[in-house]
Amino acid sequence: MASSQHVLLSPAELAYLHASLSLTPPIRPDGRSPTQFRPLVAETGILPGTNGSARICFADGTEAIVGVKAEVERTRTRHDFPSLDDEGAEDDDDLDNQHDVVKGDNDWVEMTVEIPGYRDDDAGTVFLSAMLSEALLADGEFTKRLWINRRFHWKLYLDILLISPPLSYPLPLLSLTTHLALLATRLPRLKSEGDEDPLFDDDWAAAPYLYTRPGKKGSKKTVAAPTARPPVTLLVMAVGNNIIFDPSKEELAVADVALAVSVGEHTGSTSSKPTEMDIDTEETKGHHNLRLLSVRTIDPPSRLTPPGIPNASNSAYGANAGAKDTEKKKQQQEQARTTESEAVEGVWKAPRGGAKTLVMAALVQKVLEKGGVADEVLDALDGVDLN
Amino acid sequence: MPLDTSAYSLALLRVDGRRWNELRRIHAQIRTQAAADGSSYLEMGHTKVMCVVNGPSEPGPRRGATSGGGGGGGQSKNAEVAVNIVIAGFSSVDRKRRGRGDKHILELQSTISQALAASLHTHLFPHSTINISLHVLSQDGSLLAALINAATLACVDAGIPMTDYVAACTAGSTSTYAANDEGADPLLDMNHQEEQELPGLTVATLGDSDRVAVLVCESRVQVSRLEGMLAVGVDGCKQVREILDRVVREKGIKMIQEGTVERGVGLNDMELD
C-alpha cells in the first residue's frame, strides 16, 4: 500500500534527493540527523472502554490510535493439550504435573489495521498487520501471558486505527502506538484458582498490567518471559553507504533498501533459554538487552519510480522517427541501451537488483547497537506516563 | 430491562439521572490534527468520534468503499462528498467487528453525505471531492447525531463554505405501549440503553431554523408520539448548534490571539477575551 504511494517528484528531483542522502553526513530534506526520529506526542489510557489504549501523533501530522480489548475464551481441546472437560478419568498426580505448563497459541491474538481510504483486505494493510503481529508473536512468549488456566485463556483483540491519511509509510507509527497500548493494557485480576471457571476481581485498580514493569508489582501470576516489553518495529533504509532511520515518504522513494526491523528486549537470564533466531548483542553493557525478533524487507518505492529516459530513447521525442533503415535504428537502440545502463549525473535511475548482504547486516547491526536508535526509542517510550 | 419505565414515572429521572429534556455532556474540539484540511473530535456523553476532512481536492483513484451519495461524481459540476466511516472494533462493550460492506455503515455514510452535500456549497468546487473520514472510538447511543456534528465541525475547520451548521440530536419516547399514551414523555438525547429499549429518531436541522435536514427513524413508533419527539429533537438541535458554535468561536478567538490567523475585517467589534 503506502510503500508504493505516489511521490510527486520528477526524476531530477529524485536524483538530487538521492545524491544529498548519499553524502557523508547525509543531508535530509527536513534537516534531521540520520538516526533522528520525527518528534511525536504520545498519550495512553485515552479510551476507558478498552483494556488498554494509546494515541501517537507524529510531527508531520500522522496520527494513530490503538485499542486493546480482551475477552475470556474457552481453550479448544487439542490432542497435545489435554482439556479438563472430561474430568474424573484423570488421576490427581497427572493434573499436578501439568498444572504449571503455561501454553500459548497464536490464535489468541487478533490484530486488525484500519487505514482510511483503503480496504481492510488491501494487500498493503494485510502486510502491515502481518508484520506487526509477526513481531509480537515471534518468540512465542507473548501468548503465554494470555493463559488463564488449562481451560480458559484471554483472547486479545488489537485494533489499530490510522486517523490521518497515510502521509508516510505508517509502519513505525503503528508499531510505536501498539507498543504503548500493550504497555498500558491491564487484565482483571484472577480470583479463582486452578482450572475452575475463571472469576475476576471487580476492582479495576487492582488489575495487573499485561506487561509488568520493574517499578510496579501487581501481577500475581509471574510468567517466565524473556521479553519484558512488547516489540518495536523500526523502519530503516539505506542510501549508498548511509543508514537512515524513520524515513519520510520522499526519502523512502529513493531508498536502495528498506527494512522493517523488529526488536524486543530480554530481561534477566537469557542463557537458560537460548533460541535459535536471536542475535544477541553483548549483554549487561547497555541499558536494554535488545534482541532481534524479525526482519522484513519493504519494497521501496524506488523500485516503482520510473527512471529518467534520455530523449534519444524516448519515443515521445521522436527517437525512432528519423531512423528509416533498420541498421540505423538498431544502432540507436544500442546507444540508448548503454545510456540507460550508465549512471548519469542528475538523472534518477531506480536501483536495480536486490540488497547486498553486507548492507543488510550493517542495517541490523546499527539497529541493535548499544546506545543506538532502538535503545533511544525504548528509553523515550519509557518516559510516557501510563495511567 | 435496562430502563425501568415505572421508575421513570415515579421520579421523572432517566437511567443516567437526566430529566427528559436534558442533553448529555457535549465536548468538542476542532483542528485536532495537523495533517488534514479539517478535523474535529466530539464527545456526546460516552459516544466519541473523530473526523478528518480532506479536500476539496482533485478526485484521486477511487479506492475502498466510499459512498458518494451527495453531489455528483468527479466529472460533475458539484463537488462530491465522500464519507468513510470506520467503527473501531473496541468501540462497543463487546467487541464487534464490522466489515466495510456493512449495510448499517453504508446507510450512515450516505445519510451524512447527503445531508452535508445539501449544506455545503458544493457548486463552488466542480470536478472535485471532499473526503470525510469518521472514526468511531466509543459508542453509547446517538451515533448518527455525533457523526453529523463532528463532520459539520470538521467542515467548518476545513473552511468549506456552507449555509449553516448541520446540528443533529436524537429524541425518543418513554413508552412503547399505546395504552399508556398520556403518561409518555418525549426524551432528548438517548443513550445506548434507551436506544435499545425505546422508540427513537435522529433529527438534524440546518442552523437556527426549524428546517430539518436529516430525519431517521429506525424503530416502530405511534404516529401520535412522533410530533412530540420531533419537537423535542428540533429543540435539542438548537442547543447542540449553540454548543458547536461556541466551540468554533472559542477556537477562532484562540487562533487570532496566538497569531495563527490574521484578524479579519469586521472582527474588531468581536470580544477577544
Chai-1 contact restraints between the chains, C-beta under 6 A:
chainA,res_idxA,chainB,res_idxB,connection_type,confidence,min_distance_angstrom,max_distance_angstrom,comment,restraint_id
A,L47,B,L137,contact,1.0,0.0,6.0,A-B,restraint_1
A,L47,B,S138,contact,1.0,0.0,6.0,A-B,restraint_2
A,G49,B,S138,contact,1.0,0.0,6.0,A-B,restraint_3
A,T50,B,F90,contact,1.0,0.0,6.0,A-B,restraint_4
A,G61,B,A34,contact,1.0,0.0,6.0,A-B,restraint_5
A,G61,B,A35,contact,1.0,0.0,6.0,A-B,restraint_6
A,E63,B,Q33,contact,1.0,0.0,6.0,A-B,restraint_7
A,G67,B,F90,contact,1.0,0.0,6.0,A-B,restraint_8
A,K69,B,F90,contact,1.0,0.0,6.0,A-B,restraint_9
A,K69,B,R95,contact,1.0,0.0,6.0,A-B,restraint_10
A,E114,B,V86,contact,1.0,0.0,6.0,A-B,restraint_11
A,P116,B,N84,contact,1.0,0.0,6.0,A-B,restraint_12
A,P116,B,S133,contact,1.0,0.0,6.0,A-B,restraint_13
A,G117,B,R63,contact,1.0,0.0,6.0,A-B,restraint_14
A,G117,B,G64,contact,1.0,0.0,6.0,A-B,restraint_15
A,Y118,B,G64,contact,1.0,0.0,6.0,A-B,restraint_16
A,R119,B,G64,contact,1.0,0.0,6.0,A-B,restraint_17
A,Y157,B,G89,contact,1.0,0.0,6.0,A-B,restraint_18
A,Y157,B,R95,contact,1.0,0.0,6.0,A-B,restraint_19
A,D159,B,A88,contact,1.0,0.0,6.0,A-B,restraint_20
A,D159,B,G89,contact,1.0,0.0,6.0,A-B,restraint_21
A,D159,B,F90,contact,1.0,0.0,6.0,A-B,restraint_22
A,L161,B,A88,contact,1.0,0.0,6.0,A-B,restraint_23
A,L161,B,H135,contact,1.0,0.0,6.0,A-B,restraint_24
A,I163,B,M50,contact,1.0,0.0,6.0,A-B,restraint_25
A,I163,B,H135,contact,1.0,0.0,6.0,A-B,restraint_26
A,S164,B,Q33,contact,1.0,0.0,6.0,A-B,restraint_27
A,S164,B,A35,contact,1.0,0.0,6.0,A-B,restraint_28
A,L167,B,A35,contact,1.0,0.0,6.0,A-B,restraint_29
